[in-house]
Amino acid sequence: MTRVIIVRHETEDPALFGAAAALVAAREGGQVFWPEARFDYSCHPDAAQHVAADGALVPSGLIWVERLGLPAARPLDALRTWDGLAVVPAHNAFLKNAEVLAGLYADAVEERKVRIEGNSFVDAEGQIVGWRDDHGRVRLEMPEPAEPSGLTFAIAGPARQFFETCPAPLAALADAIECEAPGSAVRYLDPRQFLPVDFDGVDGVLLPGGSEMSAVAGQVAMAQAARKVGLPIIGLCLGMQSMSTAVARELSGWENADMAEAAPASARHSFVRIESGEYRLGQRETRPVEGSRLARILGSETGIACNHRYRLAPELHAGLETRGVRVCALGGSPEQNIADAIEAVDGFYMGMQGHPELSSRPDRPHPLIRAFVAETRNFARTRRA
């Protein structure tokens, strides 16, 4: 028997696409199926940046389905062969075709309305079905607040970028903080307006990924500033590219290098299109370099969600090493040797071309992001002592 619950949640934030449905499914043991969505990418450029298990790019808000312990959300068409409870999110602001919800194949269809009041998801009867914490994480239960730790982490981007559009980087940082440095504060720094003085009082920096190229110049400046003072810094996808570019500019002849995607007219490109034209999308295996710090951190967890068409320029593999930064993981075929990650010989300066944040969970942070938070905690203690 196929039973469908349509969860109507009126929100203008793509980061909450499917969140209310995920809460209902988690409480009632259902599978989430999502209808085709449309987003205004001029307002929310990263509204569809979640990498699904089948390698598709799907709405970023569907991360909550997996973070609540459910199987990955499935496209609505898959409902035709489903037998059991199906939960379907209905956000009028994002529905590409509202009529599809009227013709659902099911033995029984029920509609529920959910709204947000403060930090609570509330149904039409006034019952709380879930929560949203201070870091935007959608949860079944709200944890007890931790005592302030005195640590401050900076994440590159305005708060609205993570609360309204693409929540995974902030959620993953919060997961690691909860395990390694509970009570730490998070500061949001828009890279488009960055000045080195903005790092005053900051203990560690996270540069997220994304498709917004206007953030690149500021991310590179952040990487340069952190590197200058030895501040722990981690880069995810675009963040790793920014960190690599910052080091490349220390090389003779590369002072004005930029990414081909961000500045196609630049004379020298730190990141170039993958020669085969490949689009690395979906779950891939990375090959950590033996003896690298990354190899120790990852252990057997070498699967990584990827979403990129560009690679570190091959001639920079050796070039970065002359500046104390090495390629510490490789992807693609052995002939390609695409740089999947970088790390500095000294200090914590690490970046990964993929998206480790997508596999982070509240009770199981991704090991690289967890290592970053732990290193930041130790760095801050040493500096203050």
PAKE-41083 format. One record per residue (C-alpha): chain; residue number from 1; residue in one letter; x, y, z. Coordinates in nm, 3 decimals. Layout:
+-------+-------+------+---------+---------+---------+
: nutor : lumdo : gumi :       X :       Y :       Z :
+-------+-------+------+---------+---------+---------+
:     A :   NUM :    A :       X :       Y :       Z :
...
+-------+-------+------+---------+---------+---------+
***
This chain:
+-------+-------+------+---------+---------+---------+
: nutor : lumdo : gumi :       X :       Y :       Z :
+-------+-------+------+---------+---------+---------+
:     A :     1 :    M :   0.000 :   0.000 :   0.000 :
:     A :     2 :    T :   0.133 :   0.341 :  -0.098 :
:     A :     3 :    R :   0.049 :   0.618 :   0.143 :
:     A :     4 :    V :   0.160 :   0.976 :   0.071 :
:     A :     5 :    I :   0.194 :   1.269 :   0.309 :
:     A :     6 :    I :   0.234 :   1.602 :   0.130 :
:     A :     7 :    V :   0.407 :   1.844 :   0.365 :
:     A :     8 :    R :   0.334 :   2.205 :   0.276 :
:     A :     9 :    H :   0.589 :   2.449 :   0.409 :
:     A :    10 :    E :   0.590 :   2.804 :   0.276 :
:     A :    11 :    T :   0.948 :   2.928 :   0.278 :
:     A :    12 :    E :   1.155 :   3.151 :   0.054 :
:     A :    13 :    D :   1.481 :   2.985 :   0.165 :
:     A :    14 :    P :   1.619 :   2.706 :  -0.057 :
:     A :    15 :    A :   1.820 :   2.584 :   0.245 :
:     A :    16 :    L :   1.490 :   2.460 :   0.391 :
:     A :    17 :    F :   1.371 :   2.282 :   0.077 :
:     A :    18 :    G :   1.254 :   1.944 :   0.207 :
:     A :    19 :    A :   1.346 :   2.014 :   0.571 :
:     A :    20 :    A :   0.991 :   1.993 :   0.711 :
:     A :    21 :    A :   0.920 :   1.682 :   0.503 :
:     A :    22 :    A :   1.240 :   1.523 :   0.631 :
:     A :    23 :    L :   1.130 :   1.583 :   0.992 :
:     A :    24 :    V :   0.791 :   1.424 :   0.928 :
:     A :    25 :    A :   0.950 :   1.127 :   0.752 :
:     A :    26 :    A :   1.203 :   1.078 :   1.032 :
:     A :    27 :    R :   0.928 :   1.073 :   1.294 :
:     A :    28 :    E :   0.697 :   0.840 :   1.100 :
:     A :    29 :    G :   0.940 :   0.614 :   0.917 :
:     A :    30 :    G :   0.882 :   0.737 :   0.563 :
:     A :    31 :    Q :   1.088 :   0.790 :   0.249 :
:     A :    32 :    V :   1.119 :   1.144 :   0.110 :
:     A :    33 :    F :   1.040 :   1.199 :  -0.258 :
:     A :    34 :    W :   1.096 :   1.545 :  -0.402 :
:     A :    35 :    P :   0.922 :   1.715 :  -0.693 :
:     A :    36 :    E :   1.116 :   1.905 :  -0.958 :
:     A :    37 :    A :   1.214 :   2.246 :  -0.826 :
:     A :    38 :    R :   1.301 :   2.586 :  -0.966 :
:     A :    39 :    F :   1.518 :   2.849 :  -0.799 :
:     A :    40 :    D :   1.620 :   3.205 :  -0.871 :
:     A :    41 :    Y :   1.992 :   3.145 :  -0.913 :
:     A :    42 :    S :   2.059 :   3.517 :  -0.937 :
:     A :    43 :    C :   1.951 :   3.541 :  -0.570 :
:     A :    44 :    H :   2.056 :   3.195 :  -0.457 :
:     A :    45 :    P :   2.342 :   3.074 :  -0.680 :
:     A :    46 :    D :   2.410 :   2.765 :  -0.468 :
:     A :    47 :    A :   2.048 :   2.654 :  -0.421 :
:     A :    48 :    A :   2.119 :   2.322 :  -0.595 :
:     A :    49 :    Q :   2.464 :   2.216 :  -0.476 :
:     A :    50 :    H :   2.391 :   1.894 :  -0.287 :
:     A :    51 :    V :   2.549 :   1.590 :  -0.452 :
:     A :    52 :    A :   2.304 :   1.302 :  -0.446 :
:     A :    53 :    A :   2.411 :   0.939 :  -0.410 :
:     A :    54 :    D :   2.340 :   0.879 :  -0.780 :
:     A :    55 :    G :   2.571 :   1.165 :  -0.880 :
:     A :    56 :    A :   2.305 :   1.426 :  -0.954 :
:     A :    57 :    L :   2.305 :   1.785 :  -0.833 :
:     A :    58 :    V :   1.989 :   1.837 :  -0.629 :
:     A :    59 :    P :   1.843 :   2.111 :  -0.407 :
:     A :    60 :    S :   2.082 :   2.199 :  -0.126 :
:     A :    61 :    G :   1.808 :   2.169 :   0.138 :
:     A :    62 :    L :   1.780 :   1.794 :   0.076 :
:     A :    63 :    I :   2.092 :   1.755 :   0.292 :
:     A :    64 :    W :   1.854 :   1.747 :   0.592 :
:     A :    65 :    V :   1.703 :   1.419 :   0.475 :
:     A :    66 :    E :   2.035 :   1.239 :   0.510 :
:     A :    67 :    R :   2.142 :   1.432 :   0.819 :
:     A :    68 :    L :   1.827 :   1.309 :   0.997 :
:     A :    69 :    G :   1.933 :   0.950 :   0.931 :
:     A :    70 :    L :   1.701 :   0.877 :   0.637 :
:     A :    71 :    P :   1.790 :   0.725 :   0.300 :
:     A :    72 :    A :   1.871 :   0.991 :   0.041 :
:     A :    73 :    A :   1.565 :   1.167 :  -0.103 :
:     A :    74 :    R :   1.444 :   1.027 :  -0.433 :
:     A :    75 :    P :   1.293 :   1.207 :  -0.735 :
:     A :    76 :    L :   0.915 :   1.211 :  -0.742 :
:     A :    77 :    D :   0.902 :   0.981 :  -1.046 :
:     A :    78 :    A :   1.040 :   0.699 :  -0.829 :
:     A :    79 :    L :   0.714 :   0.705 :  -0.632 :
:     A :    80 :    R :   0.548 :   0.504 :  -0.910 :
:     A :    81 :    T :   0.715 :   0.185 :  -0.788 :
:     A :    82 :    W :   0.712 :   0.265 :  -0.415 :
:     A :    83 :    D :   0.522 :   0.059 :  -0.161 :
:     A :    84 :    G :   0.505 :   0.221 :   0.182 :
:     A :    85 :    L :   0.495 :   0.568 :   0.334 :
:     A :    86 :    A :   0.613 :   0.847 :   0.106 :
:     A :    87 :    V :   0.662 :   1.204 :   0.224 :
:     A :    88 :    V :   0.665 :   1.478 :  -0.039 :
:     A :    89 :    P :   0.774 :   1.839 :   0.027 :
:     A :    90 :    A :   0.553 :   2.107 :  -0.126 :
:     A :    91 :    H :   0.706 :   2.454 :  -0.135 :
:     A :    92 :    N :   0.500 :   2.675 :  -0.364 :
:     A :    93 :    A :   0.791 :   2.913 :  -0.409 :
:     A :    94 :    F :   1.000 :   2.636 :  -0.567 :
:     A :    95 :    L :   0.754 :   2.398 :  -0.735 :
:     A :    96 :    K :   0.827 :   2.384 :  -1.106 :
:     A :    97 :    N :   0.494 :   2.215 :  -1.176 :
:     A :    98 :    A :   0.237 :   2.226 :  -0.896 :
:     A :    99 :    E :   0.002 :   1.998 :  -1.092 :
:     A :   100 :    V :   0.223 :   1.696 :  -1.032 :
:     A :   101 :    L :   0.109 :   1.689 :  -0.669 :
:     A :   102 :    A :  -0.252 :   1.654 :  -0.778 :
:     A :   103 :    G :  -0.183 :   1.337 :  -0.973 :
:     A :   104 :    L :   0.023 :   1.137 :  -0.726 :
:     A :   105 :    Y :  -0.017 :   0.763 :  -0.756 :
:     A :   106 :    A :  -0.116 :   0.646 :  -0.406 :
:     A :   107 :    D :  -0.378 :   0.455 :  -0.215 :
:     A :   108 :    A :  -0.413 :   0.742 :   0.031 :
:     A :   109 :    V :  -0.295 :   1.103 :   0.024 :
:     A :   110 :    E :  -0.282 :   1.332 :   0.325 :
:     A :   111 :    E :  -0.175 :   1.695 :   0.345 :
:     A :   112 :    R :  -0.005 :   1.861 :   0.638 :
:     A :   113 :    K :   0.108 :   2.217 :   0.691 :
:     A :   114 :    V :   0.425 :   2.308 :   0.877 :
:     A :   115 :    R :   0.547 :   2.657 :   0.966 :
:     A :   116 :    I :   0.848 :   2.793 :   1.151 :
:     A :   117 :    E :   0.796 :   2.979 :   1.477 :
:     A :   118 :    G :   1.121 :   3.107 :   1.621 :
:     A :   119 :    N :   1.351 :   2.805 :   1.607 :
:     A :   120 :    S :   1.066 :   2.547 :   1.598 :
:     A :   121 :    F :   0.893 :   2.363 :   1.314 :
:     A :   122 :    V :   0.524 :   2.356 :   1.412 :
:     A :   123 :    D :   0.235 :   2.170 :   1.248 :
:     A :   124 :    A :  -0.125 :   2.292 :   1.208 :
:     A :   125 :    E :  -0.220 :   2.149 :   1.549 :
:     A :   126 :    G :   0.056 :   2.345 :   1.719 :
:     A :   127 :    Q :   0.275 :   2.039 :   1.776 :
:     A :   128 :    I :   0.652 :   2.082 :   1.744 :
:     A :   129 :    V :   0.790 :   1.841 :   1.484 :
:     A :   130 :    G :   1.149 :   1.964 :   1.487 :
:     A :   131 :    W :   1.397 :   2.237 :   1.561 :
:     A :   132 :    R :   1.651 :   2.460 :   1.395 :
:     A :   133 :    D :   1.955 :   2.541 :   1.607 :
:     A :   134 :    D :   2.178 :   2.849 :   1.615 :
:     A :   135 :    H :   2.386 :   2.713 :   1.326 :
:     A :   136 :    G :   2.083 :   2.647 :   1.108 :
:     A :   137 :    R :   2.089 :   2.270 :   1.160 :
:     A :   138 :    V :   1.751 :   2.097 :   1.133 :
:     A :   139 :    R :   1.713 :   1.853 :   1.423 :
:     A :   140 :    L :   1.458 :   1.624 :   1.583 :
:     A :   141 :    E :   1.560 :   1.738 :   1.930 :
:     A :   142 :    M :   1.726 :   2.059 :   2.046 :
:     A :   143 :    P :   2.052 :   1.997 :   2.238 :
:     A :   144 :    E :   2.140 :   2.171 :   2.560 :
:     A :   145 :    P :   2.351 :   2.486 :   2.503 :
:     A :   146 :    A :   2.721 :   2.449 :   2.583 :
:     A :   147 :    E :   2.924 :   2.684 :   2.799 :
:     A :   148 :    P :   3.120 :   2.938 :   2.589 :
:     A :   149 :    S :   3.466 :   2.805 :   2.503 :
:     A :   150 :    G :   3.624 :   3.139 :   2.415 :
:     A :   151 :    L :   3.711 :   3.013 :   2.065 :
:     A :   152 :    T :   3.593 :   3.187 :   1.749 :
:     A :   153 :    F :   3.577 :   3.030 :   1.405 :
:     A :   154 :    A :   3.531 :   3.240 :   1.092 :
:     A :   155 :    I :   3.345 :   3.106 :   0.789 :
:     A :   156 :    A :   3.378 :   3.289 :   0.460 :
:     A :   157 :    G :   3.039 :   3.417 :   0.356 :
:     A :   158 :    P :   2.750 :   3.624 :   0.491 :
:     A :   159 :    A :   2.520 :   3.440 :   0.731 :
:     A :   160 :    R :   2.236 :   3.442 :   0.478 :
:     A :   161 :    Q :   2.447 :   3.231 :   0.241 :
:     A :   162 :    F :   2.432 :   2.939 :   0.485 :
:     A :   163 :    F :   2.095 :   2.996 :   0.652 :
:     A :   164 :    E :   1.903 :   3.074 :   0.332 :
:     A :   165 :    T :   2.082 :   2.895 :   0.048 :
:     A :   166 :    C :   2.351 :   2.634 :   0.109 :
:     A :   167 :    P :   2.357 :   2.505 :   0.468 :
:     A :   168 :    A :   2.605 :   2.214 :   0.455 :
:     A :   169 :    P :   2.938 :   2.396 :   0.520 :
:     A :   170 :    L :   2.813 :   2.570 :   0.833 :
:     A :   171 :    A :   2.635 :   2.255 :   0.955 :
:     A :   172 :    A :   2.953 :   2.050 :   0.913 :
:     A :   173 :    L :   3.159 :   2.308 :   1.101 :
:     A :   174 :    A :   2.901 :   2.307 :   1.381 :
:     A :   175 :    D :   2.915 :   1.925 :   1.395 :
:     A :   176 :    A :   3.290 :   1.934 :   1.448 :
:     A :   177 :    I :   3.267 :   2.218 :   1.702 :
:     A :   178 :    E :   3.009 :   2.021 :   1.899 :
:     A :   179 :    C :   3.250 :   1.728 :   1.925 :
:     A :   180 :    E :   3.586 :   1.905 :   1.968 :
:     A :   181 :    A :   3.523 :   2.257 :   2.098 :
:     A :   182 :    P :   3.165 :   2.294 :   2.225 :
:     A :   183 :    G :   3.057 :   2.648 :   2.296 :
:     A :   184 :    S :   3.274 :   2.803 :   2.024 :
:     A :   185 :    A :   3.142 :   3.108 :   1.840 :
:     A :   186 :    V :   3.109 :   3.137 :   1.463 :
:     A :   187 :    R :   3.178 :   3.465 :   1.284 :
:     A :   188 :    Y :   3.053 :   3.527 :   0.929 :
:     A :   189 :    L :   3.297 :   3.719 :   0.707 :
:     A :   190 :    D :   3.185 :   3.818 :   0.360 :
:     A :   191 :    P :   3.494 :   3.768 :   0.139 :
:     A :   192 :    R :   3.379 :   4.049 :  -0.090 :
:     A :   193 :    Q :   3.440 :   4.294 :   0.195 :
:     A :   194 :    F :   3.734 :   4.126 :   0.369 :
:     A :   195 :    L :   4.017 :   4.316 :   0.539 :
:     A :   196 :    P :   4.297 :   4.140 :   0.734 :
:     A :   197 :    V :   4.184 :   4.320 :   1.050 :
:     A :   198 :    D :   3.865 :   4.110 :   1.031 :
:     A :   199 :    F :   4.071 :   3.817 :   1.160 :
:     A :   200 :    D :   4.128 :   3.989 :   1.495 :
:     A :   201 :    G :   3.998 :   3.752 :   1.762 :
:     A :   202 :    V :   3.956 :   3.466 :   1.512 :
:     A :   203 :    D :   4.115 :   3.129 :   1.593 :
:     A :   204 :    G :   4.043 :   2.933 :   1.274 :
:     A :   205 :    V :   3.902 :   2.993 :   0.925 :
:     A :   206 :    L :   3.685 :   2.782 :   0.694 :
:     A :   207 :    L :   3.660 :   2.867 :   0.323 :
:     A :   208 :    P :   3.353 :   2.691 :   0.174 :
:     A :   209 :    G :   3.283 :   2.588 :  -0.182 :
:     A :   210 :    G :   3.023 :   2.736 :  -0.411 :
:     A :   211 :    S :   2.960 :   2.859 :  -0.762 :
:     A :   212 :    E :   2.976 :   3.232 :  -0.684 :
:     A :   213 :    M :   3.298 :   3.350 :  -0.850 :
:     A :   214 :    S :   3.271 :   3.699 :  -0.700 :
:     A :   215 :    A :   3.390 :   3.546 :  -0.372 :
:     A :   216 :    V :   3.721 :   3.421 :  -0.516 :
:     A :   217 :    A :   3.933 :   3.734 :  -0.474 :
:     A :   218 :    G :   3.829 :   3.768 :  -0.111 :
:     A :   219 :    Q :   3.883 :   3.399 :  -0.040 :
:     A :   220 :    V :   4.236 :   3.422 :  -0.182 :
:     A :   221 :    A :   4.302 :   3.727 :   0.036 :
:     A :   222 :    M :   4.173 :   3.536 :   0.340 :
:     A :   223 :    A :   4.405 :   3.245 :   0.264 :
:     A :   224 :    Q :   4.701 :   3.483 :   0.226 :
:     A :   225 :    A :   4.621 :   3.657 :   0.555 :
:     A :   226 :    A :   4.579 :   3.329 :   0.745 :
:     A :   227 :    R :   4.899 :   3.189 :   0.598 :
:     A :   228 :    K :   5.094 :   3.501 :   0.695 :
:     A :   229 :    V :   5.014 :   3.465 :   1.065 :
:     A :   230 :    G :   4.984 :   3.085 :   1.080 :
:     A :   231 :    L :   4.611 :   3.081 :   1.149 :
:     A :   232 :    P :   4.456 :   2.732 :   1.098 :
:     A :   233 :    I :   4.255 :   2.732 :   0.778 :
:     A :   234 :    I :   4.062 :   2.472 :   0.581 :
:     A :   235 :    G :   3.923 :   2.497 :   0.227 :
:     A :   236 :    L :   3.638 :   2.300 :   0.072 :
:     A :   237 :    C :   3.630 :   2.275 :  -0.310 :
:     A :   238 :    L :   3.640 :   2.644 :  -0.417 :
:     A :   239 :    G :   3.806 :   2.714 :  -0.082 :
:     A :   240 :    M :   4.086 :   2.469 :  -0.163 :
:     A :   241 :    Q :   4.126 :   2.634 :  -0.503 :
:     A :   242 :    S :   4.154 :   2.975 :  -0.335 :
:     A :   243 :    M :   4.416 :   2.844 :  -0.092 :
:     A :   244 :    S :   4.618 :   2.689 :  -0.375 :
:     A :   245 :    T :   4.599 :   3.011 :  -0.575 :
:     A :   246 :    A :   4.722 :   3.210 :  -0.273 :
:     A :   247 :    V :   5.035 :   2.992 :  -0.257 :
:     A :   248 :    A :   5.082 :   2.994 :  -0.635 :
:     A :   249 :    R :   5.104 :   3.374 :  -0.627 :
:     A :   250 :    E :   5.418 :   3.340 :  -0.413 :
:     A :   251 :    L :   5.598 :   3.187 :  -0.713 :
:     A :   252 :    S :   5.794 :   3.389 :  -0.964 :
:     A :   253 :    G :   5.585 :   3.450 :  -1.274 :
:     A :   254 :    W :   5.264 :   3.349 :  -1.099 :
:     A :   255 :    E :   5.209 :   3.668 :  -0.895 :
:     A :   256 :    N :   4.884 :   3.750 :  -1.080 :
:     A :   257 :    A :   4.763 :   3.396 :  -1.136 :
:     A :   258 :    D :   4.392 :   3.329 :  -1.107 :
:     A :   259 :    M :   4.144 :   3.049 :  -1.167 :
:     A :   260 :    A :   4.030 :   3.000 :  -1.525 :
:     A :   261 :    E :   3.670 :   2.974 :  -1.409 :
:     A :   262 :    A :   3.685 :   3.304 :  -1.218 :
:     A :   263 :    A :   3.912 :   3.501 :  -1.450 :
:     A :   264 :    P :   3.931 :   3.341 :  -1.797 :
:     A :   265 :    A :   4.131 :   3.636 :  -1.936 :
:     A :   266 :    S :   4.408 :   3.600 :  -1.677 :
:     A :   267 :    A :   4.755 :   3.541 :  -1.827 :
:     A :   268 :    R :   4.821 :   3.245 :  -1.597 :
:     A :   269 :    H :   4.569 :   3.009 :  -1.450 :
:     A :   270 :    S :   4.616 :   2.824 :  -1.122 :
:     A :   271 :    F :   4.316 :   2.603 :  -1.202 :
:     A :   272 :    V :   4.238 :   2.483 :  -1.553 :
:     A :   273 :    R :   3.970 :   2.270 :  -1.717 :
:     A :   274 :    I :   4.028 :   1.897 :  -1.681 :
:     A :   275 :    E :   4.190 :   1.804 :  -2.012 :
:     A :   276 :    S :   3.939 :   1.531 :  -2.098 :
:     A :   277 :    G :   3.648 :   1.767 :  -2.043 :
:     A :   278 :    E :   3.534 :   1.545 :  -1.756 :
:     A :   279 :    Y :   3.282 :   1.678 :  -1.505 :
:     A :   280 :    R :   3.372 :   1.512 :  -1.176 :
:     A :   281 :    L :   3.029 :   1.479 :  -1.021 :
:     A :   282 :    G :   2.923 :   1.224 :  -0.761 :
:     A :   283 :    Q :   3.101 :   1.001 :  -0.512 :
:     A :   284 :    R :   3.467 :   0.941 :  -0.596 :
:     A :   285 :    E :   3.760 :   0.772 :  -0.424 :
:     A :   286 :    T :   4.058 :   0.989 :  -0.340 :
:     A :   287 :    R :   4.410 :   0.851 :  -0.302 :
:     A :   288 :    P :   4.588 :   1.012 :  -0.006 :
:     A :   289 :    V :   4.965 :   1.030 :  -0.049 :
:     A :   290 :    E :   5.140 :   0.781 :   0.176 :
:     A :   291 :    G :   5.286 :   0.948 :   0.483 :
:     A :   292 :    S :   5.078 :   1.263 :   0.442 :
:     A :   293 :    R :   4.890 :   1.421 :   0.728 :
:     A :   294 :    L :   4.569 :   1.379 :   0.531 :
:     A :   295 :    A :   4.624 :   1.003 :   0.506 :
:     A :   296 :    R :   4.643 :   0.981 :   0.886 :
:     A :   297 :    I :   4.331 :   1.196 :   0.927 :
:     A :   298 :    L :   4.112 :   1.016 :   0.673 :
:     A :   299 :    G :   4.211 :   0.659 :   0.751 :
:     A :   300 :    S :   3.974 :   0.441 :   0.551 :
:     A :   301 :    E :   3.726 :   0.724 :   0.483 :
:     A :   302 :    T :   3.850 :   0.805 :   0.133 :
:     A :   303 :    G :   3.516 :   0.852 :  -0.044 :
:     A :   304 :    I :   3.437 :   1.213 :  -0.129 :
:     A :   305 :    A :   3.146 :   1.388 :  -0.302 :
:     A :   306 :    C :   3.277 :   1.584 :  -0.601 :
:     A :   307 :    N :   3.132 :   1.865 :  -0.812 :
:     A :   308 :    H :   3.396 :   2.030 :  -1.030 :
:     A :   309 :    R :   3.531 :   2.059 :  -1.384 :
:     A :   310 :    Y :   3.864 :   2.223 :  -1.299 :
:     A :   311 :    R :   4.193 :   2.096 :  -1.160 :
:     A :   312 :    L :   4.510 :   2.244 :  -1.015 :
:     A :   313 :    A :   4.745 :   2.327 :  -1.304 :
:     A :   314 :    P :   4.980 :   2.024 :  -1.324 :
:     A :   315 :    E :   5.295 :   2.241 :  -1.321 :
:     A :   316 :    L :   5.191 :   2.377 :  -0.982 :
:     A :   317 :    H :   5.215 :   2.038 :  -0.811 :
:     A :   318 :    A :   5.592 :   2.081 :  -0.782 :
:     A :   319 :    G :   5.569 :   2.460 :  -0.760 :
:     A :   320 :    L :   5.357 :   2.463 :  -0.444 :
:     A :   321 :    E :   5.599 :   2.223 :  -0.279 :
:     A :   322 :    T :   5.878 :   2.480 :  -0.305 :
:     A :   323 :    R :   5.657 :   2.703 :  -0.087 :
:     A :   324 :    G :   5.599 :   2.438 :   0.179 :
:     A :   325 :    V :   5.262 :   2.316 :   0.052 :
:     A :   326 :    R :   5.221 :   1.978 :  -0.111 :
:     A :   327 :    V :   4.953 :   1.788 :  -0.298 :
:     A :   328 :    C :   4.849 :   1.524 :  -0.044 :
:     A :   329 :    A :   4.577 :   1.334 :  -0.232 :
:     A :   330 :    L :   4.519 :   1.246 :  -0.595 :
:     A :   331 :    G :   4.207 :   1.167 :  -0.793 :
:     A :   332 :    G :   4.110 :   1.058 :  -1.141 :
:     A :   333 :    S :   4.314 :   0.801 :  -1.328 :
:     A :   334 :    P :   4.682 :   0.743 :  -1.239 :
:     A :   335 :    E :   4.766 :   0.920 :  -1.565 :
:     A :   336 :    Q :   4.559 :   1.225 :  -1.472 :
:     A :   337 :    N :   4.677 :   1.262 :  -1.111 :
:     A :   338 :    I :   4.425 :   1.537 :  -1.036 :
:     A :   339 :    A :   4.509 :   1.719 :  -0.711 :
:     A :   340 :    D :   4.232 :   1.625 :  -0.468 :
:     A :   341 :    A :   4.385 :   1.792 :  -0.161 :
:     A :   342 :    I :   4.672 :   2.010 :  -0.038 :
:     A :   343 :    E :   4.845 :   2.048 :   0.298 :
:     A :   344 :    A :   5.121 :   2.263 :   0.438 :
:     A :   345 :    V :   5.431 :   2.103 :   0.589 :
:     A :   346 :    D :   5.397 :   2.334 :   0.890 :
:     A :   347 :    G :   5.080 :   2.451 :   1.061 :
:     A :   348 :    F :   4.725 :   2.363 :   0.955 :
:     A :   349 :    Y :   4.675 :   2.480 :   0.597 :
:     A :   350 :    M :   4.463 :   2.208 :   0.433 :
:     A :   351 :    G :   4.212 :   2.199 :   0.153 :
:     A :   352 :    M :   4.013 :   1.933 :  -0.031 :
:     A :   353 :    Q :   3.880 :   1.969 :  -0.385 :
:     A :   354 :    G :   3.564 :   1.774 :  -0.300 :
:     A :   355 :    H :   3.285 :   1.832 :  -0.051 :
:     A :   356 :    P :   3.356 :   1.653 :   0.279 :
:     A :   357 :    E :   3.089 :   1.867 :   0.445 :
:     A :   358 :    L :   2.817 :   1.669 :   0.267 :
:     A :   359 :    S :   2.898 :   1.351 :   0.459 :
:     A :   360 :    S :   2.921 :   1.518 :   0.802 :
:     A :   361 :    R :   2.665 :   1.428 :   1.067 :
:     A :   362 :    P :   2.602 :   1.572 :   1.417 :
:     A :   363 :    D :   2.742 :   1.263 :   1.588 :
:     A :   364 :    R :   2.998 :   1.186 :   1.317 :
:     A :   365 :    P :   3.174 :   1.494 :   1.177 :
:     A :   366 :    H :   3.387 :   1.444 :   0.871 :
:     A :   367 :    P :   3.738 :   1.358 :   0.998 :
:     A :   368 :    L :   3.909 :   1.640 :   0.807 :
:     A :   369 :    I :   3.677 :   1.909 :   0.943 :
:     A :   370 :    R :   3.698 :   1.757 :   1.289 :
:     A :   371 :    A :   4.080 :   1.762 :   1.269 :
:     A :   372 :    F :   4.066 :   2.129 :   1.170 :
:     A :   373 :    V :   3.856 :   2.219 :   1.475 :
:     A :   374 :    A :   4.077 :   2.015 :   1.708 :
:     A :   375 :    E :   4.392 :   2.176 :   1.567 :
:     A :   376 :    T :   4.237 :   2.522 :   1.603 :
:     A :   377 :    R :   4.153 :   2.450 :   1.965 :
:     A :   378 :    N :   4.512 :   2.342 :   2.036 :
:     A :   379 :    F :   4.656 :   2.635 :   1.840 :
:     A :   380 :    A :   4.444 :   2.883 :   2.035 :
:     A :   381 :    R :   4.548 :   2.735 :   2.369 :
:     A :   382 :    T :   4.915 :   2.753 :   2.278 :
:     A :   383 :    R :   4.888 :   3.108 :   2.147 :
:     A :   384 :    R :   4.706 :   3.231 :   2.457 :
:     A :   385 :    A :   4.943 :   3.054 :   2.694 :
+-------+-------+------+---------+---------+---------+
***
